[in-house]
Amino acid sequence: MLNREVGRVRGDLIAPNSHSLTLAARTCLMHAFSTAHAEVGLCARPERQGKRVLLIDDDRTFTSILRLNLPGYNVRAENNPLHALETARRFKPDLVFMDVIMPEMDGGTLAGQFKGDPTLGRVPIVFLTAIVPPQFKEFCGCECLAKPVPRVTILECLQRHLRARR
């Protein structure tokens, strides 16, 4: 369905490539995903309104695609892990999705900084990474999901962590 310019979506998997998203491609993706979400009942629900999700990944294509797959959530992406802590302090996320391997700082080090911060220490972090096999469920004391990640798995993970924070 999607060409290599915008990334690959295989079935229900989110699998980005290294190409950036154009405005036309984003519009196409938003329409495709909103149609798909409506068909399977994943459209924005009132309980999602106002919930803040921070995406930390150096791959802009991946964060753009993931953002489109989180309808109804207030989503912010930070593509530079050196700025992630300050972005999180300003944004005040309810949950953080974070990559493990990033050029400036690895996700494990960054997660340690989050956990040591008085305002962010209790925010759940979920690692989304291609470096671990799917059966690997935890990294640095945080849940870990292997890329490519099914959309339904991401949404279930979000709902589970947000329910636990209530």
Secondary structure, DSSP 8 states (H G I E B T S, - for coil): ---TTT-EEETTEEE--SS---HHHHHHHHHHHHHHHHHHT-S--GGGTT-EEEEE-S-HHHHHHHHHT-TTSEEEEE--HHHHHHHHHHH--SEEEE-S--SSS-HHHHHHHHHHSTTTTTS-EEEEESSS-TT--EETTEEEEESSEEHHHHHHHHHHHHHHH-
